[in-house]
């Protein structure tokens, strides 16, 4: 018996619009359908473009009192609360990496919550984030969700992919012989040790602290840390007109919820973050990619020229 006639038949490609194929395909694949729709490069590109529109890039000039002149204009892109998982597809993360690289940052700071509850996403998130580029490096701290999922596993995966995870430690950044310090702590409710992280940093030296939870602000202000970068709050995630955010409305949790603020001499930026928790929904509170540009404080720059005893006020300080 010859099968030549069968070989000559044109092969039918699966097509979403073909109901018979959908029915048999579903049965053959045990309930999992695979169609070419959505797999093409064009569709990937379209999806990426859609996600690009979902991230808001914001820019903030941060005037730091003790910033050395060599760090004037130093640019930090701050990413936080990615929550990579079921509701955050790879295309979105790839777009995030692409957009961050387009900003050509000096440093990328990622302040935790890489995943939400599954270990399965640890390696993929680290692998995609390995595409981040910054002249002074990519640094990270862990968030409360990371501690629930597997802090050691997440740290290892990120380190293998070229991201420095700072666990109650610091490093110094050098430019033209001048130094600025970068410290990072574990999550506020999971083994955070600010004293340990700051040990060895000279008193009054310019320091940027990465802390997932902004609740560290009191301790940071006491130590006169120049700038804190945090996330955790998601900016409220859902913010209704007139009402504001629905979750975390106590007085102490309403402050340091999003954006810039300060306590004493310490400034803080709390990003709305990237991903979502509880429900895969954001409303009135879009995902954010903040870009922070460091500048020496204007008054600090001229302070040496002013005689002692002159009035000296910090415009951003609200204690
Ligand atoms: Fe989070």
Boltz pocket constraint, residues with backbone or C-beta under 6 A from the ligand:
constraints:
  - pocket:
      binder: B
      contacts: [[A, 81], [A, 83], [A, 112], [A, 113], [A, 143], [A, 145], [A, 232], [A, 233], [A, 234], [A, 277]]
      max_distance: 6.0
